[in-house]
């Protein structure tokens, strides 16, 4: 079955490449272009086509820019009102540990409501804990968050370098003096 190429409504309009010769000709004055390309020149000048083609080539960037500006101006700008959004309460688990498969140095948590921190669970050293004890501590932390704020799981986990440990008297921060 042969397909009629002329009736294809899904065809994509392709921009044809403008010949280099026409690009150079459009940069010339009309008189220079006629002299160079008429019957005394290389013979490609067509008085029915060339003037409008040269005008199109010279002005296409300006016309395309105006077209883009018009399309952009017609776009609607939608604004979401923050007051219409429900307040979101979430928790972030902060884990102080080295990159890779290294032991957990300390754990802390923060509770946020939208963009405001409303509660903080201070960091606890985990250096002496077994992995199962660390998991148990996190489960107890989640139970506490569920009772107080209705939070069932952490929204995100943030890994921090152990040298940023916020516990006062941490062995990674030796006292000076």
C-alpha positions as CSV (number, residue, x, y, z in Angstrom):
1,X,0.0,0.0,0.0
2,X,1.5,3.3,-1.1
3,X,1.3,6.3,1.2
4,X,0.3,9.6,-0.2
5,X,3.0,11.9,1.0
6,X,1.0,15.1,0.2
7,X,-1.9,14.2,2.6
8,X,0.2,13.5,5.7
9,X,-1.2,15.9,8.3
10,X,1.4,15.0,10.8
11,X,4.4,16.1,8.8
12,X,6.8,18.4,10.5
13,X,7.5,21.8,9.0
14,X,11.2,22.0,8.5
15,X,13.2,25.1,8.1
16,X,15.1,25.0,4.8
17,X,18.7,26.1,5.0
18,X,19.4,29.3,3.2
19,X,22.1,29.1,0.5
20,X,25.4,30.7,1.5
21,X,25.3,32.6,-1.8
22,X,22.0,34.2,-0.9
23,X,23.2,35.1,2.6
24,X,26.2,36.9,1.1
25,X,24.0,38.6,-1.5
26,X,21.5,39.8,1.1
27,X,24.4,41.7,2.8
28,X,25.0,43.7,-0.4
29,X,23.1,46.8,-1.5
30,X,20.4,46.1,-4.1
31,X,22.4,47.7,-6.9
32,X,25.6,45.7,-6.0
33,X,23.5,42.5,-5.9
34,X,21.9,43.1,-9.3
35,X,25.3,43.9,-10.9
36,X,26.9,40.8,-9.5
37,X,24.1,38.4,-10.1
38,X,22.2,39.6,-13.2
39,X,22.7,38.3,-16.8
40,X,26.1,40.2,-17.0
41,X,27.2,38.5,-13.7
42,X,26.6,34.8,-12.8
43,X,23.0,34.9,-14.0
44,X,21.2,33.8,-10.9
45,X,19.3,37.1,-10.3
46,X,15.5,36.6,-10.6
47,X,13.7,40.0,-10.2
48,X,10.5,38.2,-9.1
49,X,12.1,36.2,-6.3
50,X,15.4,37.9,-5.2
51,X,14.1,41.2,-3.8
52,X,11.7,39.5,-1.3
53,X,14.2,36.8,-0.5
54,X,16.9,39.3,0.3
55,X,14.5,41.3,2.5
56,X,13.5,38.1,4.3
57,X,17.1,37.1,4.9
58,X,18.0,40.6,6.2
59,X,15.0,40.9,8.5
60,X,14.3,37.3,9.7
61,X,16.2,37.6,13.0
62,X,14.3,40.8,13.9
63,X,10.9,39.3,12.8
64,X,11.6,36.0,14.7
65,X,12.5,38.0,17.8
66,X,9.3,40.0,17.6
67,X,7.3,36.7,17.1
68,X,9.0,35.2,20.2
69,X,8.3,38.3,22.3
70,X,4.6,38.2,21.2
71,X,4.3,34.5,22.1
72,X,6.0,35.2,25.5
73,X,3.7,38.1,26.2
74,X,0.7,35.9,25.5
75,X,1.7,33.4,28.1
76,X,-0.2,33.5,31.3
77,X,1.6,33.8,34.6
78,X,0.0,31.8,37.3
79,X,0.8,32.5,40.9
80,X,0.3,29.9,43.7
81,X,-0.9,31.5,46.9
82,X,1.0,30.1,49.8
83,X,-1.9,30.7,52.2
84,X,-4.0,28.2,50.2
85,X,-1.4,25.4,50.7
86,X,-1.9,23.2,53.8
87,X,0.9,23.4,56.5
88,X,3.3,20.5,56.1
89,X,5.1,19.2,59.2
90,X,8.1,16.9,58.5
91,X,11.1,15.6,60.2
92,X,14.7,15.5,59.0
93,X,17.2,12.8,60.3
94,X,20.7,14.2,60.8
95,X,23.4,11.5,60.7
96,X,27.0,12.4,61.6
97,X,29.2,9.9,59.8
98,X,32.1,9.6,57.4
99,X,31.3,8.9,53.7
100,X,31.1,5.3,52.7
101,X,30.4,2.3,54.9
102,X,31.5,3.8,58.2
103,X,30.1,3.7,61.7
104,X,27.6,6.3,62.8
105,X,29.1,9.0,65.1
106,X,25.9,10.7,66.2
107,X,22.2,11.1,65.4
108,X,20.0,14.2,65.7
109,X,16.6,15.2,64.3
110,X,14.8,18.4,63.4
111,X,11.0,19.0,63.0
112,X,10.0,21.6,60.4
113,X,6.6,23.2,59.6
114,X,6.8,24.6,56.1
115,X,10.0,26.7,56.2
116,X,10.3,27.1,60.0
117,X,12.1,24.8,62.4
118,X,9.6,24.0,65.3
119,X,11.5,21.4,67.3
120,X,14.9,19.8,67.6
121,X,16.1,16.5,69.0
122,X,19.6,17.0,70.2
123,X,22.4,14.9,68.9
124,X,23.2,11.6,70.7
125,X,26.6,9.9,70.3
126,X,26.3,6.4,68.8
127,X,29.9,5.5,69.0
128,X,29.3,2.9,71.7
129,X,26.1,1.5,70.1
130,X,25.7,-1.6,67.9
131,X,23.9,-1.1,64.6
132,X,20.8,-2.8,66.0
133,X,20.8,-0.3,68.9
134,X,21.1,2.6,66.4
135,X,18.1,1.3,64.5
136,X,16.2,0.8,67.8
137,X,17.0,4.4,68.8
138,X,15.7,5.7,65.4
139,X,12.5,3.7,65.8
140,X,11.9,5.2,69.3
141,X,12.6,8.6,67.8
142,X,10.0,8.0,65.1
143,X,7.5,6.9,67.8
144,X,8.0,10.1,69.7
145,X,7.6,12.1,66.5
146,X,4.4,10.2,65.7
147,X,2.9,10.9,69.1
148,X,3.7,14.6,69.1
149,X,3.4,15.6,65.4
150,X,1.8,12.7,63.6
151,X,5.1,12.1,61.6
152,X,5.4,8.4,60.5
153,X,8.8,8.6,58.7
154,X,11.6,11.0,58.0
155,X,11.2,13.3,55.0
156,X,14.9,13.2,54.4
157,X,18.3,12.1,55.7
158,X,21.1,14.5,55.9
159,X,24.7,13.1,56.3
160,X,27.0,15.5,58.1
161,X,30.7,15.1,58.7
162,X,31.5,13.9,62.3
163,X,33.7,17.0,62.8
164,X,30.5,19.1,62.6
165,X,29.1,17.2,65.6
166,X,27.1,19.6,67.7
167,X,27.5,17.7,71.0
168,X,29.3,19.8,73.6
169,X,32.4,18.0,74.8
170,X,32.6,15.7,71.8
171,X,35.9,13.8,71.6
172,X,36.4,15.1,68.1
173,X,36.6,18.7,69.5
174,X,39.5,18.6,72.0
175,X,39.5,21.4,74.6
176,X,42.3,23.9,74.0
177,X,44.1,25.4,77.0
